[in-house]
């Protein structure tokens, strides 16, 4: 659970860092690797109920989109992304956000599926208004 929370936290940091690996260690709890440096991370629990509710909703969206992708496409990809600062519209059902994420991942996968790939969309800006950039790899 801690590792998934850290991965989601890292995905929200923004485009200042390109993380290549997240290593579980005893002390600190994690080491996040970038091409040029290592960042030590000590994990603590969310206390703020609003952030906890947002994190729970985002986790449900991610989990459902991942489950749908694996069921329909049958492939397990390594996907990371950075949320934008745009607030999700509460009038939209959860399925709307699941479809946005699923379609984004599937679009990148379909273009690259016939080869081993690691794709970053940082410069392409093809994401939706809720995701700034993303990275995909099939190995």
C-alpha positions as CSV (number, residue, x, y, z in Angstrom):
1,X,0.0,0.0,0.0
2,X,2.8,2.4,0.9
3,X,4.5,2.0,-2.4
4,X,1.3,2.7,-4.4
5,X,0.7,5.8,-2.4
6,X,4.3,7.0,-3.1
7,X,3.9,6.2,-6.8
8,X,0.7,8.2,-6.9
9,X,2.3,11.1,-4.9
10,X,5.3,11.1,-7.4
11,X,2.8,11.2,-10.3
12,X,1.4,14.4,-8.9
13,X,4.7,16.3,-8.4
14,X,4.7,17.7,-11.9
15,X,7.1,17.6,-14.8
16,X,10.2,18.9,-12.9
17,X,11.4,15.3,-12.4
18,X,11.4,12.2,-14.6
19,X,11.4,9.2,-12.2
20,X,13.0,6.1,-13.6
21,X,12.7,3.7,-10.6
22,X,11.2,3.6,-7.1
23,X,13.2,1.3,-4.8
24,X,11.8,0.0,-1.5
25,X,14.4,0.2,1.4
26,X,14.3,0.1,5.2
27,X,15.6,3.6,5.9
28,X,14.4,5.7,4.2
29,X,11.3,3.8,3.1
30,X,11.9,4.5,-0.6
31,X,14.5,5.9,-2.9
32,X,13.2,7.5,-6.1
33,X,15.7,7.5,-8.9
34,X,15.9,10.1,-11.6
35,X,18.4,10.2,-14.5
36,X,20.6,12.5,-12.4
37,X,19.9,12.0,-8.8
38,X,18.4,9.9,-6.0
39,X,15.7,11.2,-3.7
40,X,15.1,9.6,-0.3
41,X,11.4,9.4,0.8
42,X,10.1,8.6,4.2
43,X,6.4,7.6,4.1
44,X,3.8,8.9,6.6
45,X,0.0,8.5,6.5
46,X,-2.5,11.0,5.0
47,X,-4.3,12.9,7.8
48,X,-6.3,15.5,5.9
49,X,-9.8,14.0,5.2
50,X,-10.2,16.0,1.9
51,X,-6.9,14.8,0.5
52,X,-7.7,11.3,1.7
53,X,-11.0,11.3,-0.1
54,X,-9.4,12.7,-3.3
55,X,-6.7,10.0,-3.1
56,X,-9.3,7.3,-2.6
57,X,-11.3,8.4,-5.6
58,X,-8.2,8.6,-7.8
59,X,-7.1,5.1,-6.7
60,X,-10.5,3.7,-7.6
61,X,-10.3,5.3,-11.1
62,X,-6.8,4.0,-11.6
63,X,-7.6,0.5,-10.4
64,X,-10.7,0.3,-12.5
65,X,-9.0,1.6,-15.7
66,X,-6.1,-0.8,-15.1
67,X,-8.5,-3.7,-14.6
68,X,-10.4,-2.8,-17.7
69,X,-7.2,-2.5,-19.8
70,X,-5.8,-5.9,-18.5
71,X,-9.2,-7.6,-19.2
72,X,-9.8,-6.1,-22.6
73,X,-6.3,-5.9,-24.0
74,X,-4.6,-8.6,-21.9
75,X,-1.4,-6.7,-21.4
76,X,0.3,-5.4,-18.2
77,X,2.0,-2.1,-18.8
78,X,4.1,0.1,-16.5
79,X,2.2,3.5,-16.5
80,X,3.0,6.6,-14.5
81,X,1.3,10.0,-14.9
82,X,1.2,13.4,-13.4
83,X,-2.2,14.9,-12.4
84,X,-2.8,18.4,-13.5
85,X,-4.2,21.0,-11.0
86,X,-7.6,20.9,-12.7
87,X,-10.3,19.9,-10.2
88,X,-12.3,16.9,-11.3
89,X,-15.9,17.8,-12.1
90,X,-18.2,16.3,-9.4
91,X,-21.1,16.2,-11.9
92,X,-19.2,13.6,-14.0
93,X,-19.6,9.9,-13.0
94,X,-16.5,7.9,-12.0
95,X,-16.9,6.0,-15.2
96,X,-16.1,9.2,-17.2
97,X,-12.7,9.4,-15.5
98,X,-12.1,5.7,-15.9
99,X,-12.8,6.0,-19.6
100,X,-10.5,9.0,-20.0
101,X,-7.6,7.2,-18.4
102,X,-8.3,3.9,-20.2
103,X,-8.5,5.7,-23.6
104,X,-5.2,7.6,-23.0
105,X,-3.3,4.4,-22.1
106,X,-4.9,2.4,-24.9
107,X,-4.1,5.1,-27.5
108,X,-0.4,5.0,-26.6
109,X,-0.3,1.2,-26.4
110,X,-2.0,0.7,-29.8
111,X,0.6,2.8,-31.5
112,X,3.5,1.1,-29.9
113,X,2.3,-2.5,-29.2
114,X,4.4,-4.2,-31.9
115,X,7.7,-3.3,-30.3
116,X,9.4,-3.0,-26.9
117,X,8.8,0.6,-25.8
118,X,9.2,3.3,-23.2
119,X,7.2,6.4,-24.2
120,X,7.0,9.7,-22.4
121,X,4.4,12.2,-23.5
122,X,6.0,15.1,-21.7
123,X,6.6,17.1,-24.8
124,X,3.7,15.9,-26.9
125,X,0.9,17.2,-24.6
126,X,-1.6,14.7,-25.8
127,X,-3.2,14.1,-22.4
128,X,-6.5,15.3,-21.2
129,X,-7.0,18.3,-19.0
130,X,-6.7,16.2,-15.8
131,X,-3.3,14.6,-16.7
132,X,-0.3,16.7,-17.6
133,X,2.0,14.0,-18.9
134,X,2.6,10.3,-18.7
135,X,5.1,7.6,-19.3
136,X,4.5,4.1,-20.6
137,X,6.6,1.0,-20.8
138,X,6.0,-2.7,-21.7
139,X,9.2,-4.0,-20.2
